[in-house]
Amino acid sequence: MSEDEHKVEYSTVSIPKPLIKKIKERMKGTGFPSVSSYVTYVLRQVISSIEEDEKSKQAFSKEDEEKVKQRLRDLGYID
């Protein structure tokens, strides 16, 4: 892969100054070089957690659902 394929584009997000102060306090001792890198890390963690929660909310896989439906058909509960 070329160097161009690994480039990441960035945008700007405005964060209220009082929140920046809190973020800087939380960053102390973490080794993050900037507020941007820390916030990016935190947002990735939050989004990953949300995506995992959404995946786990699916009660049945399609295969499981078909097995249940077939069992109900076999028992005469559905056509």
mmCIF file of the N, C-alpha and C atoms, coordinates in Angstrom:
data_MODEL
# 
_entry.id   MODEL 
# 
loop_
_atom_site.group_PDB 
_atom_site.id 
_atom_site.type_symbol 
_atom_site.label_atom_id 
_atom_site.label_alt_id 
_atom_site.label_comp_id 
_atom_site.label_asym_id 
_atom_site.label_entity_id 
_atom_site.label_seq_id 
_atom_site.pdbx_PDB_ins_code 
_atom_site.Cartn_x 
_atom_site.Cartn_y 
_atom_site.Cartn_z 
_atom_site.occupancy 
_atom_site.B_iso_or_equiv 
_atom_site.pdbx_formal_charge 
_atom_site.auth_seq_id 
_atom_site.auth_comp_id 
_atom_site.auth_asym_id 
_atom_site.auth_atom_id 
_atom_site.pdbx_PDB_model_num 
ATOM 1   N N  . MET A 1 1  ? 0.841   -1.180  0.000  1.00 0.00 ? 1  MET A N  1 
ATOM 2   C CA . MET A 1 1  ? 0.000   0.000   0.000  1.00 0.00 ? 1  MET A CA 1 
ATOM 3   C C  . MET A 1 1  ? 0.883   1.240   0.000  1.00 0.00 ? 1  MET A C  1 
ATOM 4   N N  . SER A 1 2  ? 0.421   2.226   -0.705 1.00 0.00 ? 2  SER A N  1 
ATOM 5   C CA . SER A 1 2  ? 1.194   3.455   -0.779 1.00 0.00 ? 2  SER A CA 1 
ATOM 6   C C  . SER A 1 2  ? 0.934   4.310   0.453  1.00 0.00 ? 2  SER A C  1 
ATOM 7   N N  . GLU A 1 3  ? 1.758   5.313   0.622  1.00 0.00 ? 3  GLU A N  1 
ATOM 8   C CA . GLU A 1 3  ? 1.625   6.211   1.763  1.00 0.00 ? 3  GLU A CA 1 
ATOM 9   C C  . GLU A 1 3  ? 0.295   6.960   1.715  1.00 0.00 ? 3  GLU A C  1 
ATOM 10  N N  . ASP A 1 4  ? -0.179  7.294   0.506  1.00 0.00 ? 4  ASP A N  1 
ATOM 11  C CA . ASP A 1 4  ? -1.453  8.003   0.352  1.00 0.00 ? 4  ASP A CA 1 
ATOM 12  C C  . ASP A 1 4  ? -2.635  7.186   0.865  1.00 0.00 ? 4  ASP A C  1 
ATOM 13  N N  . GLU A 1 5  ? -2.560  5.857   0.771  1.00 0.00 ? 5  GLU A N  1 
ATOM 14  C CA . GLU A 1 5  ? -3.651  5.000   1.207  1.00 0.00 ? 5  GLU A CA 1 
ATOM 15  C C  . GLU A 1 5  ? -3.762  4.946   2.726  1.00 0.00 ? 5  GLU A C  1 
ATOM 16  N N  . HIS A 1 6  ? -2.720  5.355   3.441  1.00 0.00 ? 6  HIS A N  1 
ATOM 17  C CA . HIS A 1 6  ? -2.720  5.318   4.897  1.00 0.00 ? 6  HIS A CA 1 
ATOM 18  C C  . HIS A 1 6  ? -3.018  6.686   5.519  1.00 0.00 ? 6  HIS A C  1 
ATOM 19  N N  . LYS A 1 7  ? -3.211  7.707   4.710  1.00 0.00 ? 7  LYS A N  1 
ATOM 20  C CA . LYS A 1 7  ? -3.486  9.036   5.237  1.00 0.00 ? 7  LYS A CA 1 
ATOM 21  C C  . LYS A 1 7  ? -4.898  9.081   5.806  1.00 0.00 ? 7  LYS A C  1 
ATOM 22  N N  . VAL A 1 8  ? -5.023  9.749   6.924  1.00 0.00 ? 8  VAL A N  1 
ATOM 23  C CA . VAL A 1 8  ? -6.315  9.934   7.555  1.00 0.00 ? 8  VAL A CA 1 
ATOM 24  C C  . VAL A 1 8  ? -6.644  11.416  7.515  1.00 0.00 ? 8  VAL A C  1 
ATOM 25  N N  . GLU A 1 9  ? -7.859  11.728  7.109  1.00 0.00 ? 9  GLU A N  1 
ATOM 26  C CA . GLU A 1 9  ? -8.289  13.119  7.093  1.00 0.00 ? 9  GLU A CA 1 
ATOM 27  C C  . GLU A 1 9  ? -8.895  13.456  8.453  1.00 0.00 ? 9  GLU A C  1 
ATOM 28  N N  . TYR A 1 10 ? -8.705  14.692  8.873  1.00 0.00 ? 10 TYR A N  1 
ATOM 29  C CA . TYR A 1 10 ? -9.210  15.137  10.161 1.00 0.00 ? 10 TYR A CA 1 
ATOM 30  C C  . TYR A 1 10 ? -10.164 16.304  9.980  1.00 0.00 ? 10 TYR A C  1 
ATOM 31  N N  . SER A 1 11 ? -11.030 16.482  10.950 1.00 0.00 ? 11 SER A N  1 
ATOM 32  C CA . SER A 1 11 ? -11.892 17.650  10.979 1.00 0.00 ? 11 SER A CA 1 
ATOM 33  C C  . SER A 1 11 ? -11.720 18.313  12.342 1.00 0.00 ? 11 SER A C  1 
ATOM 34  N N  . THR A 1 12 ? -12.349 19.437  12.506 1.00 0.00 ? 12 THR A N  1 
ATOM 35  C CA . THR A 1 12 ? -12.241 20.175  13.749 1.00 0.00 ? 12 THR A CA 1 
ATOM 36  C C  . THR A 1 12 ? -13.547 20.074  14.519 1.00 0.00 ? 12 THR A C  1 
ATOM 37  N N  . VAL A 1 13 ? -13.431 19.890  15.817 1.00 0.00 ? 13 VAL A N  1 
ATOM 38  C CA . VAL A 1 13 ? -14.593 19.848  16.698 1.00 0.00 ? 13 VAL A CA 1 
ATOM 39  C C  . VAL A 1 13 ? -14.365 20.882  17.788 1.00 0.00 ? 13 VAL A C  1 
ATOM 40  N N  . SER A 1 14 ? -15.370 21.685  18.047 1.00 0.00 ? 14 SER A N  1 
ATOM 41  C CA . SER A 1 14 ? -15.266 22.680  19.108 1.00 0.00 ? 14 SER A CA 1 
ATOM 42  C C  . SER A 1 14 ? -15.706 22.063  20.427 1.00 0.00 ? 14 SER A C  1 
ATOM 43  N N  . ILE A 1 15 ? -14.897 22.269  21.439 1.00 0.00 ? 15 ILE A N  1 
ATOM 44  C CA . ILE A 1 15 ? -15.191 21.743  22.771 1.00 0.00 ? 15 ILE A CA 1 
ATOM 45  C C  . ILE A 1 15 ? -15.175 22.926  23.735 1.00 0.00 ? 15 ILE A C  1 
ATOM 46  N N  . PRO A 1 16 ? -16.178 23.051  24.579 1.00 0.00 ? 16 PRO A N  1 
ATOM 47  C CA . PRO A 1 16 ? -16.198 24.160  25.527 1.00 0.00 ? 16 PRO A CA 1 
ATOM 48  C C  . PRO A 1 16 ? -14.950 24.172  26.417 1.00 0.00 ? 16 PRO A C  1 
ATOM 49  N N  . LYS A 1 17 ? -14.448 25.355  26.710 1.00 0.00 ? 17 LYS A N  1 
ATOM 50  C CA . LYS A 1 17 ? -13.216 25.486  27.488 1.00 0.00 ? 17 LYS A CA 1 
ATOM 51  C C  . LYS A 1 17 ? -13.276 24.812  28.858 1.00 0.00 ? 17 LYS A C  1 
ATOM 52  N N  . PRO A 1 18 ? -14.398 24.912  29.583 1.00 0.00 ? 18 PRO A N  1 
ATOM 53  C CA . PRO A 1 18 ? -14.437 24.203  30.872 1.00 0.00 ? 18 PRO A CA 1 
ATOM 54  C C  . PRO A 1 18 ? -14.251 22.688  30.713 1.00 0.00 ? 18 PRO A C  1 
ATOM 55  N N  . LEU A 1 19 ? -14.775 22.143  29.627 1.00 0.00 ? 19 LEU A N  1 
ATOM 56  C CA . LEU A 1 19 ? -14.610 20.707  29.376 1.00 0.00 ? 19 LEU A CA 1 
ATOM 57  C C  . LEU A 1 19 ? -13.161 20.387  29.017 1.00 0.00 ? 19 LEU A C  1 
ATOM 58  N N  . ILE A 1 20 ? -12.519 21.261  28.267 1.00 0.00 ? 20 ILE A N  1 
ATOM 59  C CA . ILE A 1 20 ? -11.100 21.064  27.925 1.00 0.00 ? 20 ILE A CA 1 
ATOM 60  C C  . ILE A 1 20 ? -10.277 20.987  29.203 1.00 0.00 ? 20 ILE A C  1 
ATOM 61  N N  . LYS A 1 21 ? -10.583 21.849  30.168 1.00 0.00 ? 21 LYS A N  1 
ATOM 62  C CA . LYS A 1 21 ? -9.848  21.823  31.443 1.00 0.00 ? 21 LYS A CA 1 
ATOM 63  C C  . LYS A 1 21 ? -10.013 20.468  32.129 1.00 0.00 ? 21 LYS A C  1 
ATOM 64  N N  . LYS A 1 22 ? -11.233 19.943  32.135 1.00 0.00 ? 22 LYS A N  1 
ATOM 65  C CA . LYS A 1 22 ? -11.486 18.636  32.749 1.00 0.00 ? 22 LYS A CA 1 
ATOM 66  C C  . LYS A 1 22 ? -10.750 17.530  32.005 1.00 0.00 ? 22 LYS A C  1 
ATOM 67  N N  . ILE A 1 23 ? -10.744 17.621  30.683 1.00 0.00 ? 23 ILE A N  1 
ATOM 68  C CA . ILE A 1 23 ? -10.052 16.612  29.875 1.00 0.00 ? 23 ILE A CA 1 
ATOM 69  C C  . ILE A 1 23 ? -8.561  16.640  30.174 1.00 0.00 ? 23 ILE A C  1 
ATOM 70  N N  . LYS A 1 24 ? -7.989  17.831  30.252 1.00 0.00 ? 24 LYS A N  1 
ATOM 71  C CA . LYS A 1 24 ? -6.555  17.958  30.553 1.00 0.00 ? 24 LYS A CA 1 
ATOM 72  C C  . LYS A 1 24 ? -6.227  17.366  31.914 1.00 0.00 ? 24 LYS A C  1 
ATOM 73  N N  . GLU A 1 25 ? -7.105  17.545  32.893 1.00 0.00 ? 25 GLU A N  1 
ATOM 74  C CA . GLU A 1 25 ? -6.895  16.946  34.211 1.00 0.00 ? 25 GLU A CA 1 
ATOM 75  C C  . GLU A 1 25 ? -6.905  15.420  34.118 1.00 0.00 ? 25 GLU A C  1 
ATOM 76  N N  . ARG A 1 26 ? -7.855  14.884  33.367 1.00 0.00 ? 26 ARG A N  1 
ATOM 77  C CA . ARG A 1 26 ? -7.955  13.434  33.221 1.00 0.00 ? 26 ARG A CA 1 
ATOM 78  C C  . ARG A 1 26 ? -6.773  12.859  32.458 1.00 0.00 ? 26 ARG A C  1 
ATOM 79  N N  . MET A 1 27 ? -6.193  13.658  31.566 1.00 0.00 ? 27 MET A N  1 
ATOM 80  C CA . MET A 1 27 ? -5.080  13.198  30.727 1.00 0.00 ? 27 MET A CA 1 
ATOM 81  C C  . MET A 1 27 ? -3.777  13.040  31.503 1.00 0.00 ? 27 MET A C  1 
ATOM 82  N N  . LYS A 1 28 ? -3.650  13.744  32.616 1.00 0.00 ? 28 LYS A N  1 
ATOM 83  C CA . LYS A 1 28 ? -2.383  13.745  33.361 1.00 0.00 ? 28 LYS A CA 1 
ATOM 84  C C  . LYS A 1 28 ? -1.935  12.318  33.653 1.00 0.00 ? 28 LYS A C  1 
ATOM 85  N N  . GLY A 1 29 ? -0.706  12.041  33.292 1.00 0.00 ? 29 GLY A N  1 
ATOM 86  C CA . GLY A 1 29 ? -0.120  10.729  33.553 1.00 0.00 ? 29 GLY A CA 1 
ATOM 87  C C  . GLY A 1 29 ? -0.507  9.645   32.569 1.00 0.00 ? 29 GLY A C  1 
ATOM 88  N N  . THR A 1 30 ? -1.266  9.991   31.546 1.00 0.00 ? 30 THR A N  1 
ATOM 89  C CA . THR A 1 30 ? -1.712  8.965   30.595 1.00 0.00 ? 30 THR A CA 1 
ATOM 90  C C  . THR A 1 30 ? -0.737  8.764   29.440 1.00 0.00 ? 30 THR A C  1 
ATOM 91  N N  . GLY A 1 31 ? 0.072   9.757   29.165 1.00 0.00 ? 31 GLY A N  1 
ATOM 92  C CA . GLY A 1 31 ? 0.998   9.648   28.043 1.00 0.00 ? 31 GLY A CA 1 
ATOM 93  C C  . GLY A 1 31 ? 0.429   10.138  26.730 1.00 0.00 ? 31 GLY A C  1 
ATOM 94  N N  . PHE A 1 32 ? -0.816  10.595  26.734 1.00 0.00 ? 32 PHE A N  1 
ATOM 95  C CA . PHE A 1 32 ? -1.376  11.144  25.504 1.00 0.00 ? 32 PHE A CA 1 
ATOM 96  C C  . PHE A 1 32 ? -0.717  12.486  25.224 1.00 0.00 ? 32 PHE A C  1 
ATOM 97  N N  . PRO A 1 33 ? -0.289  12.712  23.972 1.00 0.00 ? 33 PRO A N  1 
ATOM 98  C CA . PRO A 1 33 ? 0.433   13.944  23.655 1.00 0.00 ? 33 PRO A CA 1 
ATOM 99  C C  . PRO A 1 33 ? -0.448  15.174  23.470 1.00 0.00 ? 33 PRO A C  1 
ATOM 100 N N  . SER A 1 34 ? -1.755  14.975  23.290 1.00 0.00 ? 34 SER A N  1 
ATOM 101 C CA . SER A 1 34 ? -2.626  16.126  23.041 1.00 0.00 ? 34 SER A CA 1 
ATOM 102 C C  . SER A 1 34 ? -4.055  15.797  23.443 1.00 0.00 ? 34 SER A C  1 
ATOM 103 N N  . VAL A 1 35 ? -4.831  16.852  23.622 1.00 0.00 ? 35 VAL A N  1 
ATOM 104 C CA . VAL A 1 35 ? -6.256  16.681  23.907 1.00 0.00 ? 35 VAL A CA 1 
ATOM 105 C C  . VAL A 1 35 ? -6.921  15.935  22.755 1.00 0.00 ? 35 VAL A C  1 
ATOM 106 N N  . SER A 1 36 ? -6.550  16.277  21.534 1.00 0.00 ? 36 SER A N  1 
ATOM 107 C CA . SER A 1 36 ? -7.151  15.621  20.366 1.00 0.00 ? 36 SER A CA 1 
ATOM 108 C C  . SER A 1 36 ? -6.928  14.114  20.383 1.00 0.00 ? 36 SER A C  1 
ATOM 109 N N  . SER A 1 37 ? -5.713  13.685  20.697 1.00 0.00 ? 37 SER A N  1 
ATOM 110 C CA . SER A 1 37 ? -5.441  12.245  20.692 1.00 0.00 ? 37 SER A CA 1 
ATOM 111 C C  . SER A 1 37 ? -6.188  11.546  21.827 1.00 0.00 ? 37 SER A C  1 
ATOM 112 N N  . TYR A 1 38 ? -6.296  12.204  22.973 1.00 0.00 ? 38 TYR A N  1 
ATOM 113 C CA . TYR A 1 38 ? -7.032  11.625  24.096 1.00 0.00 ? 38 TYR A CA 1 
ATOM 114 C C  . TYR A 1 38 ? -8.520  11.518  23.771 1.00 0.00 ? 38 TYR A C  1 
ATOM 115 N N  . VAL A 1 39 ? -9.105  12.592  23.241 1.00 0.00 ? 39 VAL A N  1 
ATOM 116 C CA . VAL A 1 39 ? -10.525 12.602  22.897 1.00 0.00 ? 39 VAL A CA 1 
ATOM 117 C C  . VAL A 1 39 ? -10.817 11.571  21.808 1.00 0.00 ? 39 VAL A C  1 
ATOM 118 N N  . THR A 1 40 ? -9.934  11.446  20.837 1.00 0.00 ? 40 THR A N  1 
ATOM 119 C CA . THR A 1 40 ? -10.102 10.434  19.787 1.00 0.00 ? 40 THR A CA 1 
ATOM 120 C C  . THR A 1 40 ? -10.129 9.041   20.394 1.00 0.00 ? 40 THR A C  1 
ATOM 121 N N  . TYR A 1 41 ? -9.210  8.769   21.316 1.00 0.00 ? 41 TYR A N  1 
ATOM 122 C CA . TYR A 1 41 ? -9.159  7.466   21.987 1.00 0.00 ? 41 TYR A CA 1 
ATOM 123 C C  . TYR A 1 41 ? -10.462 7.202   22.749 1.00 0.00 ? 41 TYR A C  1 
ATOM 124 N N  . VAL A 1 42 ? -10.909 8.187   23.524 1.00 0.00 ? 42 VAL A N  1 
ATOM 125 C CA . VAL A 1 42 ? -12.121 8.025   24.320 1.00 0.00 ? 42 VAL A CA 1 
ATOM 126 C C  . VAL A 1 42 ? -13.337 7.794   23.422 1.00 0.00 ? 42 VAL A C  1 
ATOM 127 N N  . LEU A 1 43 ? -13.447 8.561   22.358 1.00 0.00 ? 43 LEU A N  1 
ATOM 128 C CA . LEU A 1 43 ? -14.583 8.392   21.445 1.00 0.00 ? 43 LEU A CA 1 
ATOM 129 C C  . LEU A 1 43 ? -14.567 7.021   20.777 1.00 0.00 ? 43 LEU A C  1 
ATOM 130 N N  . ARG A 1 44 ? -13.392 6.546   20.407 1.00 0.00 ? 44 ARG A N  1 
ATOM 131 C CA . ARG A 1 44 ? -13.311 5.195   19.825 1.00 0.00 ? 44 ARG A CA 1 
ATOM 132 C C  . ARG A 1 44 ? -13.794 4.152   20.825 1.00 0.00 ? 44 ARG A C  1 
ATOM 133 N N  . GLN A 1 45 ? -13.410 4.305   22.088 1.00 0.00 ? 45 GLN A N  1 
ATOM 134 C CA . GLN A 1 45 ? -13.835 3.362   23.119 1.00 0.00 ? 45 GLN A CA 1 
ATOM 135 C C  . GLN A 1 45 ? -15.353 3.400   23.301 1.00 0.00 ? 45 GLN A C  1 
ATOM 136 N N  . VAL A 1 46 ? -15.913 4.590   23.337 1.00 0.00 ? 46 VAL A N  1 
ATOM 137 C CA . VAL A 1 46 ? -17.354 4.743   23.521 1.00 0.00 ? 46 VAL A CA 1 
ATOM 138 C C  . VAL A 1 46 ? -18.108 4.128   22.349 1.00 0.00 ? 46 VAL A C  1 
ATOM 139 N N  . ILE A 1 47 ? -17.696 4.440   21.142 1.00 0.00 ? 47 ILE A N  1 
ATOM 140 C CA . ILE A 1 47 ? -18.378 3.910   19.954 1.00 0.00 ? 47 ILE A CA 1 
ATOM 141 C C  . ILE A 1 47 ? -18.245 2.390   19.886 1.00 0.00 ? 47 ILE A C  1 
ATOM 142 N N  . SER A 1 48 ? -17.073 1.879   20.204 1.00 0.00 ? 48 SER A N  1 
ATOM 143 C CA . SER A 1 48 ? -16.878 0.430   20.220 1.00 0.00 ? 48 SER A CA 1 
ATOM 144 C C  . SER A 1 48 ? -17.808 -0.228  21.229 1.00 0.00 ? 48 SER A C  1 
ATOM 145 N N  . SER A 1 49 ? -17.944 0.370   22.392 1.00 0.00 ? 49 SER A N  1 
ATOM 146 C CA . SER A 1 49 ? -18.828 -0.161  23.428 1.00 0.00 ? 49 SER A CA 1 
ATOM 147 C C  . SER A 1 49 ? -20.283 -0.152  22.963 1.00 0.00 ? 49 SER A C  1 
ATOM 148 N N  . ILE A 1 50 ? -20.700 0.914   22.333 1.00 0.00 ? 50 ILE A N  1 
ATOM 149 C CA . ILE A 1 50 ? -22.072 1.017   21.818 1.00 0.00 ? 50 ILE A CA 1 
ATOM 150 C C  . ILE A 1 50 ? -22.313 -0.043  20.751 1.00 0.00 ? 50 ILE A C  1 
ATOM 151 N N  . GLU A 1 51 ? -21.351 -0.221  19.857 1.00 0.00 ? 51 GLU A N  1 
ATOM 152 C CA . GLU A 1 51 ? -21.507 -1.229  18.797 1.00 0.00 ? 51 GLU A CA 1 
ATOM 153 C C  . GLU A 1 51 ? -21.592 -2.627  19.382 1.00 0.00 ? 51 GLU A C  1 
ATOM 154 N N  . GLU A 1 52 ? -20.806 -2.916  20.408 1.00 0.00 ? 52 GLU A N  1 
ATOM 155 C CA . GLU A 1 52 ? -20.860 -4.231  21.057 1.00 0.00 ? 52 GLU A CA 1 
ATOM 156 C C  . GLU A 1 52 ? -22.215 -4.433  21.730 1.00 0.00 ? 52 GLU A C  1 
ATOM 157 N N  . ASP A 1 53 ? -22.724 -3.389  22.387 1.00 0.00 ? 53 ASP A N  1 
ATOM 158 C CA . ASP A 1 53 ? -24.041 -3.482  23.024 1.00 0.00 ? 53 ASP A CA 1 
ATOM 159 C C  . ASP A 1 53 ? -25.130 -3.763  21.993 1.00 0.00 ? 53 ASP A C  1 
ATOM 160 N N  . GLU A 1 54 ? -25.040 -3.091  20.854 1.00 0.00 ? 54 GLU A N  1 
ATOM 161 C CA . GLU A 1 54 ? -26.036 -3.297  19.805 1.00 0.00 ? 54 GLU A CA 1 
ATOM 162 C C  . GLU A 1 54 ? -25.983 -4.722  19.274 1.00 0.00 ? 54 GLU A C  1 
ATOM 163 N N  . LYS A 1 55 ? -24.784 -5.275  19.135 1.00 0.00 ? 55 LYS A N  1 
ATOM 164 C CA . LYS A 1 55 ? -24.655 -6.651  18.652 1.00 0.00 ? 55 LYS A CA 1 
ATOM 165 C C  . LYS A 1 55 ? -25.236 -7.635  19.662 1.00 0.00 ? 55 LYS A C  1 
ATOM 166 N N  . SER A 1 56 ? -25.006 -7.383  20.942 1.00 0.00 ? 56 SER A N  1 
ATOM 167 C CA . SER A 1 56 ? -25.465 -8.319  21.966 1.00 0.00 ? 56 SER A CA 1 
ATOM 168 C C  . SER A 1 56 ? -26.971 -8.243  22.197 1.00 0.00 ? 56 SER A C  1 
ATOM 169 N N  . LYS A 1 57 ? -27.621 -7.163  21.746 1.00 0.00 ? 57 LYS A N  1 
ATOM 170 C CA . LYS A 1 57 ? -29.064 -7.025  21.913 1.00 0.00 ? 57 LYS A CA 1 
ATOM 171 C C  . LYS A 1 57 ? -29.845 -7.943  20.980 1.00 0.00 ? 57 LYS A C  1 
ATOM 172 N N  . GLN A 1 58 ? -29.205 -8.428  19.931 1.00 0.00 ? 58 GLN A N  1 
ATOM 173 C CA . GLN A 1 58 ? -29.886 -9.331  19.012 1.00 0.00 ? 58 GLN A CA 1 
ATOM 174 C C  . GLN A 1 58 ? -30.108 -10.654 19.746 1.00 0.00 ? 58 GLN A C  1 
ATOM 175 N N  . ALA A 1 59 ? -31.371 -10.956 20.049 1.00 0.00 ? 59 ALA A N  1 
ATOM 176 C CA . ALA A 1 59 ? -31.707 -12.130 20.859 1.00 0.00 ? 59 ALA A CA 1 
ATOM 177 C C  . ALA A 1 59 ? -31.358 -13.438 20.151 1.00 0.00 ? 59 ALA A C  1 
ATOM 178 N N  . PHE A 1 60 ? -31.669 -13.525 18.875 1.00 0.00 ? 60 PHE A N  1 
ATOM 179 C CA . PHE A 1 60 ? -31.431 -14.755 18.131 1.00 0.00 ? 60 PHE A CA 1 
ATOM 180 C C  . PHE A 1 60 ? -30.666 -14.439 16.854 1.00 0.00 ? 60 PHE A C  1 
ATOM 181 N N  . SER A 1 61 ? -29.809 -15.360 16.468 1.00 0.00 ? 61 SER A N  1 
ATOM 182 C CA . SER A 1 61 ? -29.219 -15.250 15.144 1.00 0.00 ? 61 SER A CA 1 
ATOM 183 C C  . SER A 1 61 ? -30.287 -15.701 14.152 1.00 0.00 ? 61 SER A C  1 
ATOM 184 N N  . LYS A 1 62 ? -30.079 -15.438 12.890 1.00 0.00 ? 62 LYS A N  1 
ATOM 185 C CA . LYS A 1 62 ? -31.046 -15.884 11.871 1.00 0.00 ? 62 LYS A CA 1 
ATOM 186 C C  . LYS A 1 62 ? -31.197 -17.404 11.915 1.00 0.00 ? 62 LYS A C  1 
ATOM 187 N N  . GLU A 1 63 ? -30.085 -18.084 12.127 1.00 0.00 ? 63 GLU A N  1 
ATOM 188 C CA . GLU A 1 63 ? -30.107 -19.550 12.203 1.00 0.00 ? 63 GLU A CA 1 
ATOM 189 C C  . GLU A 1 63 ? -30.947 -20.012 13.397 1.00 0.00 ? 63 GLU A C  1 
ATOM 190 N N  . ASP A 1 64 ? -30.752 -19.375 14.551 1.00 0.00 ? 64 ASP A N  1 
ATOM 191 C CA . ASP A 1 64 ? -31.532 -19.724 15.739 1.00 0.00 ? 64 ASP A CA 1 
ATOM 192 C C  . ASP A 1 64 ? -33.018 -19.462 15.518 1.00 0.00 ? 64 ASP A C  1 
ATOM 193 N N  . GLU A 1 65 ? -33.321 -18.340 14.891 1.00 0.00 ? 65 GLU A N  1 
ATOM 194 C CA . GLU A 1 65 ? -34.701 -17.989 14.618 1.00 0.00 ? 65 GLU A CA 1 
ATOM 195 C C  . GLU A 1 65 ? -35.363 -19.039 13.723 1.00 0.00 ? 65 GLU A C  1 
ATOM 196 N N  . GLU A 1 66 ? -34.651 -19.478 12.706 1.00 0.00 ? 66 GLU A N  1 
ATOM 197 C CA . GLU A 1 66 ? -35.197 -20.502 11.806 1.00 0.00 ? 66 GLU A CA 1 
ATOM 198 C C  . GLU A 1 66 ? -35.410 -21.820 12.539 1.00 0.00 ? 66 GLU A C  1 
ATOM 199 N N  . LYS A 1 67 ? -34.514 -22.174 13.440 1.00 0.00 ? 67 LYS A N  1 
ATOM 200 C CA . LYS A 1 67 ? -34.677 -23.406 14.222 1.00 0.00 ? 67 LYS A CA 1 
ATOM 201 C C  . LYS A 1 67 ? -35.926 -23.337 15.089 1.00 0.00 ? 67 LYS A C  1 
ATOM 202 N N  . VAL A 1 68 ? -36.152 -22.190 15.728 1.00 0.00 ? 68 VAL A N  1 
ATOM 203 C CA . VAL A 1 68 ? -37.329 -22.017 16.571 1.00 0.00 ? 68 VAL A CA 1 
ATOM 204 C C  . VAL A 1 68 ? -38.597 -22.098 15.719 1.00 0.00 ? 68 VAL A C  1 
ATOM 205 N N  . LYS A 1 69 ? -38.591 -21.416 14.577 1.00 0.00 ? 69 LYS A N  1 
ATOM 206 C CA . LYS A 1 69 ? -39.752 -21.456 13.688 1.00 0.00 ? 69 LYS A CA 1 
ATOM 207 C C  . LYS A 1 69 ? -40.037 -22.886 13.226 1.00 0.00 ? 69 LYS A C  1 
ATOM 208 N N  . GLN A 1 70 ? -38.994 -23.619 12.865 1.00 0.00 ? 70 GLN A N  1 
ATOM 209 C CA . GLN A 1 70 ? -39.180 -25.000 12.416 1.00 0.00 ? 70 GLN A CA 1 
ATOM 210 C C  . GLN A 1 70 ? -39.747 -25.862 13.536 1.00 0.00 ? 70 GLN A C  1 
ATOM 211 N N  . ARG A 1 71 ? -39.263 -25.653 14.739 1.00 0.00 ? 71 ARG A N  1 
ATOM 212 C CA . ARG A 1 71 ? -39.755 -26.416 15.885 1.00 0.00 ? 71 ARG A CA 1 
ATOM 213 C C  . ARG A 1 71 ? -41.238 -26.108 16.135 1.00 0.00 ? 71 ARG A C  1 
ATOM 214 N N  . LEU A 1 72 ? -41.615 -24.819 16.030 1.00 0.00 ? 72 LEU A N  1 
ATOM 215 C CA . LEU A 1 72 ? -43.019 -24.448 16.188 1.00 0.00 ? 72 LEU A CA 1 
ATOM 216 C C  . LEU A 1 72 ? -43.887 -25.026 15.087 1.00 0.00 ? 72 LEU A C  1 
ATOM 217 N N  . ARG A 1 73 ? -43.344 -25.100 13.853 1.00 0.00 ? 73 ARG A N  1 
ATOM 218 C CA . ARG A 1 73 ? -44.080 -25.742 12.740 1.00 0.00 ? 73 ARG A CA 1 
ATOM 219 C C  . ARG A 1 73 ? -44.269 -27.224 13.058 1.00 0.00 ? 73 ARG A C  1 
ATOM 220 N N  . ASP A 1 74 ? -43.184 -27.879 13.500 1.00 0.00 ? 74 ASP A N  1 
ATOM 221 C CA . ASP A 1 74 ? -43.247 -29.306 13.805 1.00 0.00 ? 74 ASP A CA 1 
ATOM 222 C C  . ASP A 1 74 ? -44.276 -29.607 14.898 1.00 0.00 ? 74 ASP A C  1 
ATOM 223 N N  . LEU A 1 75 ? -44.435 -28.661 15.809 1.00 0.00 ? 75 LEU A N  1 
ATOM 224 C CA . LEU A 1 75 ? -45.398 -28.838 16.903 1.00 0.00 ? 75 LEU A CA 1 
ATOM 225 C C  . LEU A 1 75 ? -46.809 -28.405 16.515 1.00 0.00 ? 75 LEU A C  1 
ATOM 226 N N  . GLY A 1 76 ? -46.949 -27.824 15.310 1.00 0.00 ? 76 GLY A N  1 
ATOM 227 C CA . GLY A 1 76 ? -48.264 -27.433 14.815 1.00 0.00 ? 76 GLY A CA 1 
ATOM 228 C C  . GLY A 1 76 ? -48.719 -26.051 15.276 1.00 0.00 ? 76 GLY A C  1 
ATOM 229 N N  . TYR A 1 77 ? -47.815 -25.267 15.851 1.00 0.00 ? 77 TYR A N  1 
ATOM 230 C CA . TYR A 1 77 ? -48.216 -23.944 16.318 1.00 0.00 ? 77 TYR A CA 1 
ATOM 231 C C  . TYR A 1 77 ? -48.261 -22.903 15.216 1.00 0.00 ? 77 TYR A C  1 
ATOM 232 N N  . ILE A 1 78 ? -47.440 -23.068 14.186 1.00 0.00 ? 78 ILE A N  1 
ATOM 233 C CA . ILE A 1 78 ? -47.472 -22.147 13.038 1.00 0.00 ? 78 ILE A CA 1 
ATOM 234 C C  . ILE A 1 78 ? -47.460 -22.963 11.757 1.00 0.00 ? 78 ILE A C  1 
ATOM 235 N N  . ASP A 1 79 ? -47.956 -22.327 10.671 1.00 0.00 ? 79 ASP A N  1 
ATOM 236 C CA . ASP A 1 79 ? -47.981 -23.009 9.376  1.00 0.00 ? 79 ASP A CA 1 
ATOM 237 C C  . ASP A 1 79 ? -46.706 -22.788 8.631  1.00 0.00 ? 79 ASP A C  1 
# 
